[in-house]
Amino acid sequence: MLAVSAGALIAATGTGDTLTPFAAEHLPFMRPDYSTMTTPALVVAGGRDRSQLSTRGPEWFTDAYHLSPSPKSLLTIAEGAGRPM
């Protein structure tokens, strides 16, 4: 069996505690738990990212970095912004 030795998370969703009412109702699975993410990872986020699924701003996309215990790095593209949904 092959084991994952490192990962890259690009525009990963944040935790579900700040979902918009629409997202909470229609996307209940959007509640990632990063507390068990132990594989080293690179988390990539845009400094201007916004999501219509969260009431938070660009920092929502950095939850994987801030909430996981694994060795990780954060790359923020300062002017980066995803397409609005």
PDB file of N, CA, C and O in Angstrom:
ATOM      1  N   MET A   1       0.844  -1.172   0.000  1.00  0.00           N
ATOM      2  CA  MET A   1       0.000   0.000   0.000  1.00  0.00           C
ATOM      3  C   MET A   1       0.894   1.241   0.000  1.00  0.00           C
ATOM      4  O   MET A   1       1.926   1.283   0.669  1.00  0.00           O
ATOM      5  N   LEU A   2       0.479   2.235  -0.755  1.00  0.00           N
ATOM      6  CA  LEU A   2       1.215   3.482  -0.877  1.00  0.00           C
ATOM      7  C   LEU A   2       0.679   4.489   0.139  1.00  0.00           C
ATOM      8  O   LEU A   2      -0.534   4.674   0.247  1.00  0.00           O
ATOM      9  N   ALA A   3       1.559   5.130   0.874  1.00  0.00           N
ATOM     10  CA  ALA A   3       1.147   6.125   1.864  1.00  0.00           C
ATOM     11  C   ALA A   3       1.413   7.527   1.334  1.00  0.00           C
ATOM     12  O   ALA A   3       2.387   7.755   0.617  1.00  0.00           O
ATOM     13  N   VAL A   4       0.555   8.445   1.688  1.00  0.00           N
ATOM     14  CA  VAL A   4       0.746   9.843   1.308  1.00  0.00           C
ATOM     15  C   VAL A   4       1.776  10.441   2.250  1.00  0.00           C
ATOM     16  O   VAL A   4       1.624  10.369   3.469  1.00  0.00           O
ATOM     17  N   SER A   5       2.830  11.033   1.687  1.00  0.00           N
ATOM     18  CA  SER A   5       3.878  11.598   2.535  1.00  0.00           C
ATOM     19  C   SER A   5       3.793  13.107   2.655  1.00  0.00           C
ATOM     20  O   SER A   5       4.406  13.685   3.552  1.00  0.00           O
ATOM     21  N   ALA A   6       3.044  13.766   1.766  1.00  0.00           N
ATOM     22  CA  ALA A   6       2.847  15.213   1.841  1.00  0.00           C
ATOM     23  C   ALA A   6       1.656  15.577   0.964  1.00  0.00           C
ATOM     24  O   ALA A   6       1.281  14.826   0.065  1.00  0.00           O
ATOM     25  N   GLY A   7       1.071  16.728   1.234  1.00  0.00           N
ATOM     26  CA  GLY A   7      -0.085  17.148   0.453  1.00  0.00           C
ATOM     27  C   GLY A   7      -0.056  18.632   0.159  1.00  0.00           C
ATOM     28  O   GLY A   7       0.701  19.386   0.771  1.00  0.00           O
ATOM     29  N   ALA A   8      -0.884  19.042  -0.778  1.00  0.00           N
ATOM     30  CA  ALA A   8      -1.077  20.455  -1.090  1.00  0.00           C
ATOM     31  C   ALA A   8      -2.580  20.718  -1.103  1.00  0.00           C
ATOM     32  O   ALA A   8      -3.328  20.052  -1.818  1.00  0.00           O
ATOM     33  N   LEU A   9      -3.006  21.676  -0.321  1.00  0.00           N
ATOM     34  CA  LEU A   9      -4.416  22.053  -0.268  1.00  0.00           C
ATOM     35  C   LEU A   9      -4.538  23.438  -0.887  1.00  0.00           C
ATOM     36  O   LEU A   9      -3.983  24.408  -0.371  1.00  0.00           O
ATOM     37  N   ILE A  10      -5.259  23.526  -1.986  1.00  0.00           N
ATOM     38  CA  ILE A  10      -5.417  24.791  -2.698  1.00  0.00           C
ATOM     39  C   ILE A  10      -6.856  25.261  -2.517  1.00  0.00           C
ATOM     40  O   ILE A  10      -7.796  24.577  -2.923  1.00  0.00           O
ATOM     41  N   ALA A  11      -7.020  26.427  -1.907  1.00  0.00           N
ATOM     42  CA  ALA A  11      -8.343  26.999  -1.642  1.00  0.00           C
ATOM     43  C   ALA A  11      -9.234  26.016  -0.880  1.00  0.00           C
ATOM     44  O   ALA A  11     -10.408  25.846  -1.209  1.00  0.00           O
ATOM     45  N   ALA A  12      -8.673  25.383   0.124  1.00  0.00           N
ATOM     46  CA  ALA A  12      -9.444  24.447   0.955  1.00  0.00           C
ATOM     47  C   ALA A  12     -10.496  25.210   1.750  1.00  0.00           C
ATOM     48  O   ALA A  12     -10.250  26.325   2.209  1.00  0.00           O
ATOM     49  N   THR A  13     -11.656  24.612   1.907  1.00  0.00           N
ATOM     50  CA  THR A  13     -12.704  25.287   2.676  1.00  0.00           C
ATOM     51  C   THR A  13     -12.323  25.360   4.144  1.00  0.00           C
ATOM     52  O   THR A  13     -11.550  24.546   4.648  1.00  0.00           O
ATOM     53  N   GLY A  14     -12.880  26.347   4.811  1.00  0.00           N
ATOM     54  CA  GLY A  14     -12.668  26.500   6.238  1.00  0.00           C
ATOM     55  C   GLY A  14     -13.669  25.664   7.013  1.00  0.00           C
ATOM     56  O   GLY A  14     -14.416  24.871   6.440  1.00  0.00           O
ATOM     57  N   THR A  15     -13.674  25.854   8.314  1.00  0.00           N
ATOM     58  CA  THR A  15     -14.585  25.106   9.163  1.00  0.00           C
ATOM     59  C   THR A  15     -16.022  25.545   8.917  1.00  0.00           C
ATOM     60  O   THR A  15     -16.264  26.622   8.371  1.00  0.00           O
ATOM     61  N   GLY A  16     -16.950  24.727   9.311  1.00  0.00           N
ATOM     62  CA  GLY A  16     -18.356  24.973   9.035  1.00  0.00           C
ATOM     63  C   GLY A  16     -19.055  25.870  10.032  1.00  0.00           C
ATOM     64  O   GLY A  16     -20.260  26.091   9.909  1.00  0.00           O
ATOM     65  N   ASP A  17     -18.342  26.395  11.017  1.00  0.00           N
ATOM     66  CA  ASP A  17     -19.003  27.207  12.031  1.00  0.00           C
ATOM     67  C   ASP A  17     -19.427  28.589  11.547  1.00  0.00           C
ATOM     68  O   ASP A  17     -20.154  29.291  12.249  1.00  0.00           O
ATOM     69  N   THR A  18     -18.983  28.987  10.364  1.00  0.00           N
ATOM     70  CA  THR A  18     -19.349  30.302   9.839  1.00  0.00           C
ATOM     71  C   THR A  18     -19.952  30.205   8.441  1.00  0.00           C
ATOM     72  O   THR A  18     -19.787  31.107   7.620  1.00  0.00           O
ATOM     73  N   LEU A  19     -20.648  29.108   8.180  1.00  0.00           N
ATOM     74  CA  LEU A  19     -21.304  28.965   6.886  1.00  0.00           C
ATOM     75  C   LEU A  19     -22.486  29.932   6.787  1.00  0.00           C
ATOM     76  O   LEU A  19     -23.115  30.270   7.790  1.00  0.00           O
ATOM     77  N   THR A  20     -22.768  30.362   5.578  1.00  0.00           N
ATOM     78  CA  THR A  20     -23.962  31.172   5.365  1.00  0.00           C
ATOM     79  C   THR A  20     -25.185  30.282   5.603  1.00  0.00           C
ATOM     80  O   THR A  20     -25.064  29.058   5.575  1.00  0.00           O
ATOM     81  N   PRO A  21     -26.343  30.866   5.832  1.00  0.00           N
ATOM     82  CA  PRO A  21     -27.539  30.039   6.036  1.00  0.00           C
ATOM     83  C   PRO A  21     -27.788  29.076   4.871  1.00  0.00           C
ATOM     84  O   PRO A  21     -28.154  27.923   5.095  1.00  0.00           O
ATOM     85  N   PHE A  22     -27.593  29.535   3.637  1.00  0.00           N
ATOM     86  CA  PHE A  22     -27.784  28.661   2.473  1.00  0.00           C
ATOM     87  C   PHE A  22     -26.833  27.465   2.538  1.00  0.00           C
ATOM     88  O   PHE A  22     -27.257  26.324   2.356  1.00  0.00           O
ATOM     89  N   ALA A  23     -25.552  27.725   2.796  1.00  0.00           N
ATOM     90  CA  ALA A  23     -24.563  26.648   2.835  1.00  0.00           C
ATOM     91  C   ALA A  23     -24.849  25.679   3.979  1.00  0.00           C
ATOM     92  O   ALA A  23     -24.730  24.466   3.809  1.00  0.00           O
ATOM     93  N   ALA A  24     -25.223  26.205   5.135  1.00  0.00           N
ATOM     94  CA  ALA A  24     -25.527  25.330   6.278  1.00  0.00           C
ATOM     95  C   ALA A  24     -26.703  24.413   5.970  1.00  0.00           C
ATOM     96  O   ALA A  24     -26.721  23.257   6.393  1.00  0.00           O
ATOM     97  N   GLU A  25     -27.683  24.927   5.233  1.00  0.00           N
ATOM     98  CA  GLU A  25     -28.859  24.127   4.914  1.00  0.00           C
ATOM     99  C   GLU A  25     -28.600  23.118   3.808  1.00  0.00           C
ATOM    100  O   GLU A  25     -29.050  21.976   3.895  1.00  0.00           O
ATOM    101  N   HIS A  26     -27.882  23.524   2.770  1.00  0.00           N
ATOM    102  CA  HIS A  26     -27.727  22.689   1.578  1.00  0.00           C
ATOM    103  C   HIS A  26     -26.411  21.923   1.496  1.00  0.00           C
ATOM    104  O   HIS A  26     -26.294  20.980   0.712  1.00  0.00           O
ATOM    105  N   LEU A  27     -25.428  22.312   2.287  1.00  0.00           N
ATOM    106  CA  LEU A  27     -24.110  21.672   2.225  1.00  0.00           C
ATOM    107  C   LEU A  27     -23.637  21.288   3.631  1.00  0.00           C
ATOM    108  O   LEU A  27     -22.580  21.745   4.067  1.00  0.00           O
ATOM    109  N   PRO A  28     -24.397  20.463   4.339  1.00  0.00           N
ATOM    110  CA  PRO A  28     -24.052  20.133   5.722  1.00  0.00           C
ATOM    111  C   PRO A  28     -22.731  19.371   5.861  1.00  0.00           C
ATOM    112  O   PRO A  28     -22.168  19.307   6.954  1.00  0.00           O
ATOM    113  N   PHE A  29     -22.245  18.805   4.786  1.00  0.00           N
ATOM    114  CA  PHE A  29     -20.975  18.066   4.825  1.00  0.00           C
ATOM    115  C   PHE A  29     -19.769  18.999   4.905  1.00  0.00           C
ATOM    116  O   PHE A  29     -18.654  18.528   5.129  1.00  0.00           O
ATOM    117  N   MET A  30     -19.957  20.292   4.731  1.00  0.00           N
ATOM    118  CA  MET A  30     -18.834  21.237   4.745  1.00  0.00           C
ATOM    119  C   MET A  30     -18.437  21.593   6.170  1.00  0.00           C
ATOM    120  O   MET A  30     -18.547  22.744   6.593  1.00  0.00           O
ATOM    121  N   ARG A  31     -17.983  20.603   6.887  1.00  0.00           N
ATOM    122  CA  ARG A  31     -17.522  20.789   8.256  1.00  0.00           C
ATOM    123  C   ARG A  31     -16.218  20.014   8.452  1.00  0.00           C
ATOM    124  O   ARG A  31     -16.161  19.068   9.238  1.00  0.00           O
ATOM    125  N   PRO A  32     -15.171  20.423   7.731  1.00  0.00           N
ATOM    126  CA  PRO A  32     -13.918  19.677   7.849  1.00  0.00           C
ATOM    127  C   PRO A  32     -13.341  19.773   9.259  1.00  0.00           C
ATOM    128  O   PRO A  32     -13.463  20.792   9.939  1.00  0.00           O
ATOM    129  N   ASP A  33     -12.718  18.690   9.666  1.00  0.00           N
ATOM    130  CA  ASP A  33     -12.057  18.638  10.968  1.00  0.00           C
ATOM    131  C   ASP A  33     -10.563  18.524  10.698  1.00  0.00           C
ATOM    132  O   ASP A  33     -10.066  17.448  10.366  1.00  0.00           O
ATOM    133  N   TYR A  34      -9.866  19.610  10.836  1.00  0.00           N
ATOM    134  CA  TYR A  34      -8.432  19.613  10.545  1.00  0.00           C
ATOM    135  C   TYR A  34      -7.591  19.142  11.731  1.00  0.00           C
ATOM    136  O   TYR A  34      -6.370  19.045  11.610  1.00  0.00           O
ATOM    137  N   SER A  35      -8.206  18.850  12.861  1.00  0.00           N
ATOM    138  CA  SER A  35      -7.450  18.452  14.055  1.00  0.00           C
ATOM    139  C   SER A  35      -6.744  17.113  13.894  1.00  0.00           C
ATOM    140  O   SER A  35      -5.845  16.793  14.672  1.00  0.00           O
ATOM    141  N   THR A  36      -7.138  16.326  12.895  1.00  0.00           N
ATOM    142  CA  THR A  36      -6.496  15.023  12.681  1.00  0.00           C
ATOM    143  C   THR A  36      -5.591  15.009  11.439  1.00  0.00           C
ATOM    144  O   THR A  36      -5.088  13.956  11.049  1.00  0.00           O
ATOM    145  N   MET A  37      -5.389  16.158  10.832  1.00  0.00           N
ATOM    146  CA  MET A  37      -4.546  16.229   9.628  1.00  0.00           C
ATOM    147  C   MET A  37      -3.075  16.210  10.054  1.00  0.00           C
ATOM    148  O   MET A  37      -2.512  17.240  10.427  1.00  0.00           O
ATOM    149  N   THR A  38      -2.468  15.035   9.993  1.00  0.00           N
ATOM    150  CA  THR A  38      -1.099  14.883  10.479  1.00  0.00           C
ATOM    151  C   THR A  38      -0.062  14.790   9.365  1.00  0.00           C
ATOM    152  O   THR A  38       1.137  14.813   9.643  1.00  0.00           O
ATOM    153  N   THR A  39      -0.491  14.688   8.126  1.00  0.00           N
ATOM    154  CA  THR A  39       0.437  14.641   7.001  1.00  0.00           C
ATOM    155  C   THR A  39       0.948  16.053   6.712  1.00  0.00           C
ATOM    156  O   THR A  39       0.153  16.992   6.667  1.00  0.00           O
ATOM    157  N   PRO A  40       2.257  16.221   6.516  1.00  0.00           N
ATOM    158  CA  PRO A  40       2.777  17.542   6.163  1.00  0.00           C
ATOM    159  C   PRO A  40       2.054  18.086   4.930  1.00  0.00           C
ATOM    160  O   PRO A  40       1.731  17.340   4.006  1.00  0.00           O
ATOM    161  N   ALA A  41       1.808  19.391   4.933  1.00  0.00           N
ATOM    162  CA  ALA A  41       1.030  19.967   3.842  1.00  0.00           C
ATOM    163  C   ALA A  41       1.438  21.403   3.544  1.00  0.00           C
ATOM    164  O   ALA A  41       1.937  22.131   4.403  1.00  0.00           O
ATOM    165  N   LEU A  42       1.207  21.775   2.300  1.00  0.00           N
ATOM    166  CA  LEU A  42       1.307  23.163   1.862  1.00  0.00           C
ATOM    167  C   LEU A  42      -0.127  23.640   1.666  1.00  0.00           C
ATOM    168  O   LEU A  42      -0.877  23.049   0.889  1.00  0.00           O
ATOM    169  N   VAL A  43      -0.508  24.694   2.359  1.00  0.00           N
ATOM    170  CA  VAL A  43      -1.846  25.267   2.238  1.00  0.00           C
ATOM    171  C   VAL A  43      -1.707  26.542   1.416  1.00  0.00           C
ATOM    172  O   VAL A  43      -0.940  27.437   1.772  1.00  0.00           O
ATOM    173  N   VAL A  44      -2.452  26.622   0.312  1.00  0.00           N
ATOM    174  CA  VAL A  44      -2.378  27.773  -0.592  1.00  0.00           C
ATOM    175  C   VAL A  44      -3.705  28.510  -0.554  1.00  0.00           C
ATOM    176  O   VAL A  44      -4.765  27.907  -0.726  1.00  0.00           O
ATOM    177  N   ALA A  45      -3.642  29.816  -0.329  1.00  0.00           N
ATOM    178  CA  ALA A  45      -4.858  30.630  -0.249  1.00  0.00           C
ATOM    179  C   ALA A  45      -4.618  31.973  -0.926  1.00  0.00           C
ATOM    180  O   ALA A  45      -3.488  32.454  -1.012  1.00  0.00           O
ATOM    181  N   GLY A  46      -5.695  32.558  -1.399  1.00  0.00           N
ATOM    182  CA  GLY A  46      -5.617  33.888  -2.001  1.00  0.00           C
ATOM    183  C   GLY A  46      -5.910  34.956  -0.960  1.00  0.00           C
ATOM    184  O   GLY A  46      -6.842  34.811  -0.168  1.00  0.00           O
ATOM    185  N   GLY A  47      -5.142  36.001  -0.953  1.00  0.00           N
ATOM    186  CA  GLY A  47      -5.326  37.083   0.007  1.00  0.00           C
ATOM    187  C   GLY A  47      -6.611  37.863  -0.198  1.00  0.00           C
ATOM    188  O   GLY A  47      -7.026  38.621   0.679  1.00  0.00           O
ATOM    189  N   ARG A  48      -7.243  37.683  -1.345  1.00  0.00           N
ATOM    190  CA  ARG A  48      -8.501  38.375  -1.634  1.00  0.00           C
ATOM    191  C   ARG A  48      -9.646  37.391  -1.898  1.00  0.00           C
ATOM    192  O   ARG A  48     -10.690  37.767  -2.429  1.00  0.00           O
ATOM    193  N   ASP A  49      -9.432  36.122  -1.517  1.00  0.00           N
ATOM    194  CA  ASP A  49     -10.482  35.115  -1.708  1.00  0.00           C
ATOM    195  C   ASP A  49     -11.719  35.466  -0.892  1.00  0.00           C
ATOM    196  O   ASP A  49     -11.623  35.942   0.239  1.00  0.00           O
ATOM    197  N   ARG A  50     -12.854  35.228  -1.476  1.00  0.00           N
ATOM    198  CA  ARG A  50     -14.148  35.381  -0.812  1.00  0.00           C
ATOM    199  C   ARG A  50     -14.995  34.188  -1.210  1.00  0.00           C
ATOM    200  O   ARG A  50     -14.873  33.682  -2.326  1.00  0.00           O
ATOM    201  N   SER A  51     -15.836  33.742  -0.326  1.00  0.00           N
ATOM    202  CA  SER A  51     -16.730  32.650  -0.646  1.00  0.00           C
ATOM    203  C   SER A  51     -18.147  33.020  -0.250  1.00  0.00           C
ATOM    204  O   SER A  51     -18.375  33.563   0.830  1.00  0.00           O
ATOM    205  N   GLN A  52     -19.082  32.730  -1.110  1.00  0.00           N
ATOM    206  CA  GLN A  52     -20.480  32.959  -0.783  1.00  0.00           C
ATOM    207  C   GLN A  52     -21.002  31.870   0.149  1.00  0.00           C
ATOM    208  O   GLN A  52     -22.178  31.873   0.515  1.00  0.00           O
ATOM    209  N   LEU A  53     -20.133  30.944   0.531  1.00  0.00           N
ATOM    210  CA  LEU A  53     -20.523  29.872   1.442  1.00  0.00           C
ATOM    211  C   LEU A  53     -20.184  30.186   2.892  1.00  0.00           C
ATOM    212  O   LEU A  53     -20.649  29.501   3.802  1.00  0.00           O
ATOM    213  N   SER A  54     -19.373  31.222   3.110  1.00  0.00           N
ATOM    214  CA  SER A  54     -18.936  31.566   4.458  1.00  0.00           C
ATOM    215  C   SER A  54     -19.178  33.046   4.732  1.00  0.00           C
ATOM    216  O   SER A  54     -19.177  33.874   3.821  1.00  0.00           O
ATOM    217  N   THR A  55     -19.387  33.356   6.009  1.00  0.00           N
ATOM    218  CA  THR A  55     -19.539  34.747   6.407  1.00  0.00           C
ATOM    219  C   THR A  55     -18.186  35.392   6.701  1.00  0.00           C
ATOM    220  O   THR A  55     -18.113  36.591   6.969  1.00  0.00           O
ATOM    221  N   ARG A  56     -17.119  34.600   6.651  1.00  0.00           N
ATOM    222  CA  ARG A  56     -15.772  35.123   6.885  1.00  0.00           C
ATOM    223  C   ARG A  56     -15.122  35.531   5.570  1.00  0.00           C
ATOM    224  O   ARG A  56     -15.629  35.226   4.491  1.00  0.00           O
ATOM    225  N   GLY A  57     -14.029  36.203   5.671  1.00  0.00           N
ATOM    226  CA  GLY A  57     -13.292  36.642   4.500  1.00  0.00           C
ATOM    227  C   GLY A  57     -12.207  35.666   4.108  1.00  0.00           C
ATOM    228  O   GLY A  57     -12.350  34.460   4.307  1.00  0.00           O
ATOM    229  N   PRO A  58     -11.120  36.176   3.551  1.00  0.00           N
ATOM    230  CA  PRO A  58     -10.051  35.317   3.031  1.00  0.00           C
ATOM    231  C   PRO A  58      -9.432  34.373   4.062  1.00  0.00           C
ATOM    232  O   PRO A  58      -8.930  33.310   3.696  1.00  0.00           O
ATOM    233  N   GLU A  59      -9.458  34.737   5.327  1.00  0.00           N
ATOM    234  CA  GLU A  59      -8.851  33.870   6.352  1.00  0.00           C
ATOM    235  C   GLU A  59      -9.568  32.535   6.486  1.00  0.00           C
ATOM    236  O   GLU A  59      -8.999  31.588   7.029  1.00  0.00           O
ATOM    237  N   TRP A  60     -10.812  32.437   6.001  1.00  0.00           N
ATOM    238  CA  TRP A  60     -11.555  31.177   6.037  1.00  0.00           C
ATOM    239  C   TRP A  60     -10.792  30.077   5.312  1.00  0.00           C
ATOM    240  O   TRP A  60     -10.834  28.912   5.706  1.00  0.00           O
ATOM    241  N   PHE A  61     -10.093  30.461   4.246  1.00  0.00           N
ATOM    242  CA  PHE A  61      -9.365  29.494   3.426  1.00  0.00           C
ATOM    243  C   PHE A  61      -8.042  29.066   4.055  1.00  0.00           C
ATOM    244  O   PHE A  61      -7.341  28.231   3.484  1.00  0.00           O
ATOM    245  N   THR A  62      -7.684  29.615   5.214  1.00  0.00           N
ATOM    246  CA  THR A  62      -6.434  29.246   5.881  1.00  0.00           C
ATOM    247  C   THR A  62      -6.666  28.369   7.115  1.00  0.00           C
ATOM    248  O   THR A  62      -5.716  28.061   7.835  1.00  0.00           O
ATOM    249  N   ASP A  63      -7.902  27.966   7.366  1.00  0.00           N
ATOM    250  CA  ASP A  63      -8.193  27.129   8.540  1.00  0.00           C
ATOM    251  C   ASP A  63      -7.371  25.850   8.568  1.00  0.00           C
ATOM    252  O   ASP A  63      -6.936  25.419   9.635  1.00  0.00           O
ATOM    253  N   ALA A  64      -7.154  25.241   7.416  1.00  0.00           N
ATOM    254  CA  ALA A  64      -6.354  24.002   7.380  1.00  0.00           C
ATOM    255  C   ALA A  64      -4.944  24.252   7.931  1.00  0.00           C
ATOM    256  O   ALA A  64      -4.362  23.383   8.580  1.00  0.00           O
ATOM    257  N   TYR A  65      -4.418  25.414   7.674  1.00  0.00           N
ATOM    258  CA  TYR A  65      -3.090  25.769   8.182  1.00  0.00           C
ATOM    259  C   TYR A  65      -3.131  26.035   9.687  1.00  0.00           C
ATOM    260  O   TYR A  65      -2.304  25.515  10.437  1.00  0.00           O
ATOM    261  N   HIS A  66      -4.080  26.832  10.115  1.00  0.00           N
ATOM    262  CA  HIS A  66      -4.133  27.253  11.515  1.00  0.00           C
ATOM    263  C   HIS A  66      -4.661  26.189  12.469  1.00  0.00           C
ATOM    264  O   HIS A  66      -4.330  26.215  13.655  1.00  0.00           O
ATOM    265  N   LEU A  67      -5.463  25.268  11.989  1.00  0.00           N
ATOM    266  CA  LEU A  67      -6.136  24.317  12.884  1.00  0.00           C
ATOM    267  C   LEU A  67      -5.598  22.896  12.841  1.00  0.00           C
ATOM    268  O   LEU A  67      -6.073  22.044  13.590  1.00  0.00           O
ATOM    269  N   SER A  68      -4.630  22.618  11.995  1.00  0.00           N
ATOM    270  CA  SER A  68      -4.099  21.254  11.937  1.00  0.00           C
ATOM    271  C   SER A  68      -2.787  21.164  12.712  1.00  0.00           C
ATOM    272  O   SER A  68      -2.024  22.129  12.765  1.00  0.00           O
ATOM    273  N   PRO A  69      -2.528  20.000  13.313  1.00  0.00           N
ATOM    274  CA  PRO A  69      -1.298  19.832  14.087  1.00  0.00           C
ATOM    275  C   PRO A  69      -0.092  19.448  13.239  1.00  0.00           C
ATOM    276  O   PRO A  69       1.030  19.400  13.742  1.00  0.00           O
ATOM    277  N   SER A  70      -0.315  19.179  11.972  1.00  0.00           N
ATOM    278  CA  SER A  70       0.765  18.663  11.133  1.00  0.00           C
ATOM    279  C   SER A  70       1.804  19.730  10.826  1.00  0.00           C
ATOM    280  O   SER A  70       1.532  20.927  10.921  1.00  0.00           O
ATOM    281  N   PRO A  71       2.999  19.282  10.455  1.00  0.00           N
ATOM    282  CA  PRO A  71       3.971  20.242   9.921  1.00  0.00           C
ATOM    283  C   PRO A  71       3.394  20.788   8.614  1.00  0.00           C
ATOM    284  O   PRO A  71       3.009  20.020   7.732  1.00  0.00           O
ATOM    285  N   LYS A  72       3.337  22.085   8.496  1.00  0.00           N
ATOM    286  CA  LYS A  72       2.739  22.654   7.299  1.00  0.00           C
ATOM    287  C   LYS A  72       3.302  24.027   7.007  1.00  0.00           C
ATOM    288  O   LYS A  72       3.950  24.650   7.848  1.00  0.00           O
ATOM    289  N   SER A  73       3.039  24.481   5.797  1.00  0.00           N
ATOM    290  CA  SER A  73       3.440  25.813   5.364  1.00  0.00           C
ATOM    291  C   SER A  73       2.234  26.479   4.742  1.00  0.00           C
ATOM    292  O   SER A  73       1.357  25.815   4.189  1.00  0.00           O
ATOM    293  N   LEU A  74       2.196  27.801   4.835  1.00  0.00           N
ATOM    294  CA  LEU A  74       1.105  28.576   4.252  1.00  0.00           C
ATOM    295  C   LEU A  74       1.675  29.481   3.179  1.00  0.00           C
ATOM    296  O   LEU A  74       2.618  30.235   3.423  1.00  0.00           O
ATOM    297  N   LEU A  75       1.095  29.402   1.985  1.00  0.00           N
ATOM    298  CA  LEU A  75       1.443  30.300   0.887  1.00  0.00           C
ATOM    299  C   LEU A  75       0.203  31.118   0.596  1.00  0.00           C
ATOM    300  O   LEU A  75      -0.809  30.582   0.144  1.00  0.00           O
ATOM    301  N   THR A  76       0.277  32.420   0.856  1.00  0.00           N
ATOM    302  CA  THR A  76      -0.834  33.315   0.557  1.00  0.00           C
ATOM    303  C   THR A  76      -0.448  34.150  -0.649  1.00  0.00           C
ATOM    304  O   THR A  76       0.564  34.851  -0.630  1.00  0.00           O
ATOM    305  N   ILE A  77      -1.246  34.074  -1.684  1.00  0.00           N
ATOM    306  CA  ILE A  77      -1.051  34.889  -2.877  1.00  0.00           C
ATOM    307  C   ILE A  77      -1.789  36.198  -2.595  1.00  0.00           C
ATOM    308  O   ILE A  77      -3.016  36.245  -2.675  1.00  0.00           O
ATOM    309  N   ALA A  78      -1.053  37.257  -2.268  1.00  0.00           N
ATOM    310  CA  ALA A  78      -1.630  38.500  -1.760  1.00  0.00           C
ATOM    311  C   ALA A  78      -2.784  39.031  -2.601  1.00  0.00           C
ATOM    312  O   ALA A  78      -3.821  39.400  -2.049  1.00  0.00           O
ATOM    313  N   GLU A  79      -2.636  39.078  -3.886  1.00  0.00           N
ATOM    314  CA  GLU A  79      -3.682  39.617  -4.750  1.00  0.00           C
ATOM    315  C   GLU A  79      -4.564  38.515  -5.347  1.00  0.00           C
ATOM    316  O   GLU A  79      -5.404  38.781  -6.206  1.00  0.00           O
ATOM    317  N   GLY A  80      -4.366  37.293  -4.890  1.00  0.00           N
ATOM    318  CA  GLY A  80      -5.119  36.160  -5.426  1.00  0.00           C
ATOM    319  C   GLY A  80      -6.570  36.184  -4.981  1.00  0.00           C
ATOM    320  O   GLY A  80      -6.883  36.441  -3.819  1.00  0.00           O
ATOM    321  N   ALA A  81      -7.447  35.908  -5.937  1.00  0.00           N
ATOM    322  CA  ALA A  81      -8.876  35.833  -5.640  1.00  0.00           C
ATOM    323  C   ALA A  81      -9.513  34.837  -6.585  1.00  0.00           C
ATOM    324  O   ALA A  81      -9.319  34.897  -7.799  1.00  0.00           O
ATOM    325  N   GLY A  82     -10.272  33.922  -6.016  1.00  0.00           N
ATOM    326  CA  GLY A  82     -10.990  32.957  -6.831  1.00  0.00           C
ATOM    327  C   GLY A  82     -12.180  33.614  -7.498  1.00  0.00           C
ATOM    328  O   GLY A  82     -12.575  34.725  -7.144  1.00  0.00           O
ATOM    329  N   ARG A  83     -12.740  32.922  -8.458  1.00  0.00           N
ATOM    330  CA  ARG A  83     -13.953  33.413  -9.127  1.00  0.00           C
ATOM    331  C   ARG A  83     -15.100  33.380  -8.151  1.00  0.00           C
ATOM    332  O   ARG A  83     -15.226  32.420  -7.392  1.00  0.00           O
ATOM    333  N   PRO A  84     -15.941  34.394  -8.143  1.00  0.00           N
ATOM    334  CA  PRO A  84     -17.120  34.348  -7.270  1.00  0.00           C
ATOM    335  C   PRO A  84     -18.033  33.197  -7.675  1.00  0.00           C
ATOM    336  O   PRO A  84     -18.154  32.871  -8.856  1.00  0.00           O
ATOM    337  N   MET A  85     -18.667  32.593  -6.693  1.00  0.00           N
ATOM    338  CA  MET A  85     -19.567  31.483  -6.973  1.00  0.00           C
ATOM    339  C   MET A  85     -20.953  31.999  -7.262  1.00  0.00           C
ATOM    340  O   MET A  85     -21.862  31.212  -7.523  1.00  0.00           O
TER     341      MET A  85
END
